[in-house]
Amino acid sequence: MTLSAPPDEQTARARGVHAMFFVVTPDPAGLARLASLVDQGRLRPVVSQVFPLSEGRRAFESGSRPRPPGKTVLTVR
């Protein structure tokens, strides 16, 4: 789900959940550093499953079912 404004805290509390709003700022230098660590073998991402981009919906829906730990990856090429 994508939010464009902070969630209503009273509604979240009434439903027994903790709602949080945050904004992610792009960091090209940080991403390049992470890529370098992966290339050096010093950082190993854990991949749970891989889908072609054409199966993006199936990949998204897979998050609602049990699966091995790790990230879901969409391949673009």
C-alpha positions as CSV (number, residue, x, y, z in Angstrom):
1,M,0.0,0.0,0.0
2,T,1.2,3.5,-0.8
3,L,0.3,6.4,1.5
4,S,0.5,10.1,0.4
5,A,0.0,11.3,4.0
6,P,0.5,10.0,7.5
7,P,-2.0,7.4,8.5
8,D,-4.7,8.2,11.1
9,E,-3.4,7.1,14.4
10,Q,-6.8,6.7,16.0
11,T,-8.0,4.4,13.2
12,A,-4.8,2.3,13.5
13,R,-5.1,2.0,17.2
14,A,-8.8,1.0,17.0
15,R,-7.7,-1.8,14.6
16,G,-4.9,-2.9,16.9
17,V,-2.1,-2.0,14.6
18,H,0.9,0.4,14.7
19,A,0.9,2.7,11.6
20,M,4.0,4.6,10.5
21,F,4.7,7.1,7.8
22,F,8.2,7.6,6.4
23,V,9.7,9.0,3.2
24,V,12.7,7.3,1.6
25,T,15.2,9.6,0.0
26,P,17.2,8.2,-3.0
27,D,20.9,7.8,-2.2
28,P,22.9,6.9,-5.3
29,A,26.2,6.9,-3.5
30,G,24.9,4.5,-0.8
31,L,23.4,2.2,-3.5
32,A,26.7,2.2,-5.3
33,R,28.5,1.3,-2.1
34,L,26.1,-1.6,-1.5
35,A,26.6,-2.8,-5.1
36,S,30.3,-2.7,-4.6
37,L,30.0,-4.8,-1.4
38,V,27.9,-7.4,-3.3
39,D,30.5,-7.5,-6.1
40,Q,33.3,-8.0,-3.6
41,G,31.3,-10.9,-2.0
42,R,31.3,-9.0,1.3
43,L,27.5,-8.6,1.3
44,R,25.2,-11.4,0.2
45,P,21.6,-10.6,-0.4
46,V,19.1,-13.3,0.5
47,V,16.8,-14.0,-2.4
48,S,13.6,-16.0,-1.7
49,Q,12.1,-16.1,-5.2
50,V,12.6,-14.6,-8.7
51,F,9.9,-13.7,-11.2
52,P,10.1,-12.2,-14.6
53,L,8.7,-8.6,-14.8
54,S,5.7,-9.9,-16.7
55,E,4.7,-11.8,-13.6
56,G,4.8,-8.8,-11.3
57,R,1.3,-9.3,-10.1
58,R,2.0,-12.9,-9.1
59,A,5.2,-11.8,-7.3
60,F,3.3,-9.2,-5.3
61,E,0.5,-11.6,-4.4
62,S,3.1,-14.2,-3.3
63,G,3.8,-11.9,-0.3
64,S,0.5,-13.0,1.3
65,R,1.5,-16.7,1.4
66,P,4.2,-18.5,3.4
67,R,7.6,-18.5,1.6
68,P,11.3,-18.9,2.5
69,P,13.0,-15.8,4.1
70,G,14.5,-13.3,1.7
71,K,13.6,-10.8,-1.0
72,T,11.4,-11.3,-4.0
73,V,13.2,-10.2,-7.1
74,L,11.7,-9.1,-10.5
75,T,14.0,-9.7,-13.4
76,V,13.8,-7.0,-16.1
77,R,16.0,-8.5,-18.8
